[in-house]
């Protein structure tokens, strides 16, 4: 279930920031972590409308983010793998931090190490996370795109159970 969807462009300008009306009863809003309260979701757009907006925005675009497999699975959309830049899977980050290829390093750790700043200090703020993933990507974009231009792929694969979300 998804409660909020936030999409930004390459510069971090918000393209979509929408709550999503729950399709099932909510047991715990985790308000302390998410800031979500019942009134945020009560009048929110229904899932299918938000899903259509997202599909329209990301169509034919390169999708940059962190753990994109989670996003694509909760919004129930697929995207061409070649058009994804997932900072959770970028091998250069994992090698620099001496991590094994199958270890997913938390976004907060990546941002602290490579950008020198803290995120998530005021809860889980989707636009902050989106911009942090963009900043990570832009910091090594030339390297990333250079590897792709050689025909190689600079990332580990997402968890196998999410393969249907990549075409």
SVG drawing of the C-alpha trace seen along z (x, -y; Angstrom):
<svg xmlns="http://www.w3.org/2000/svg" viewBox="-12 -23 48 37">
<polyline fill="none" stroke="black" stroke-width="0.4" points="0.0,0.0 1.3,-3.5 0.3,-6.6 2.2,-9.3 4.0,-9.6 6.5,-12.3 8.2,-12.8 10.8,-15.5 12.6,-16.4 16.3,-16.3 16.8,-19.5 14.6,-18.5 11.5,-20.5 8.4,-18.7 6.4,-17.3 3.9,-15.4 3.4,-15.2 0.2,-13.4 -1.3,-11.5 -3.1,-8.3 -6.4,-7.2 -5.9,-3.8 -7.4,-0.8 -7.5,1.0 -8.0,-0.2 -4.9,-1.8 -3.8,-0.2 -0.8,-2.5 -0.1,-5.8 3.4,-5.9 2.8,-9.6 6.0,-10.2 8.1,-8.9 5.9,-9.8 4.0,-12.9 0.9,-11.2 -2.4,-11.7 -5.9,-10.4 -7.0,-13.7 -4.2,-13.6 -5.5,-10.4 -9.3,-10.8 -9.8,-13.1 -6.7,-12.0 -7.0,-10.8 -7.7,-7.1 -4.8,-4.8 -5.7,-4.3 -5.7,-8.1 -2.3,-8.6 -1.0,-5.5 -2.1,-7.0 -0.4,-10.3 2.9,-8.6 2.7,-6.5 2.3,-9.6 5.1,-11.5 7.7,-8.7 6.9,-7.4 10.0,-7.6 12.0,-9.2 15.1,-8.0 14.0,-7.2 16.5,-8.2 15.9,-7.2 16.7,-4.9 15.4,-1.3 13.3,-1.9 12.0,1.6 10.1,0.7 8.5,-2.3 7.6,-0.5 6.1,2.4 3.8,0.3 2.7,-1.8 2.3,1.4 4.1,0.1 7.0,1.4 9.8,-0.6 12.6,0.2 15.6,1.2 17.9,-0.7 16.1,-3.8 16.6,-3.4 19.4,-4.9 19.0,-3.3 21.4,-4.7 20.7,-1.7 22.2,0.6 25.2,-1.5 28.3,0.7 30.7,-2.1 29.0,-3.3 29.2,0.3 32.8,0.7 33.8,-2.6 32.1,-1.6 33.7,1.9 30.3,3.6 29.4,6.9 27.4,6.6 24.2,7.9 24.2,5.4 21.8,2.5 23.3,-0.5 20.7,-2.8 20.1,-6.1 21.0,-8.0 24.4,-6.3 25.1,-7.0 24.1,-10.7 26.2,-11.1 29.3,-9.5 29.2,-10.9 27.3,-14.2 28.4,-15.0 24.9,-15.8 22.2,-14.2 18.7,-13.4 15.7,-12.1 16.4,-14.2 12.7,-15.5 11.1,-12.2 10.6,-10.5 10.1,-13.3 9.6,-12.0 10.9,-15.1 14.0,-15.1 14.7,-11.5 14.0,-12.1 16.4,-15.1 19.0,-13.2 19.0,-10.3 19.2,-12.9 22.2,-14.5 23.9,-11.2 23.3,-10.4 24.4,-13.8 27.6,-13.5 28.7,-10.6 26.6,-11.0 29.5,-11.1 31.0,-7.9 27.6,-6.2 26.6,-7.2 30.2,-6.5 29.9,-2.9 26.5,-2.5 27.9,-3.9 30.5,-1.1 27.6,1.5 28.3,2.4 25.8,2.0 27.1,0.2 24.5,1.6 23.7,4.7 20.4,6.3 17.3,5.6 15.9,8.4 14.7,11.2 11.2,11.1 10.8,7.6 12.0,8.5 8.5,8.0 8.7,4.3 11.6,3.9 11.2,4.4"/>
</svg>
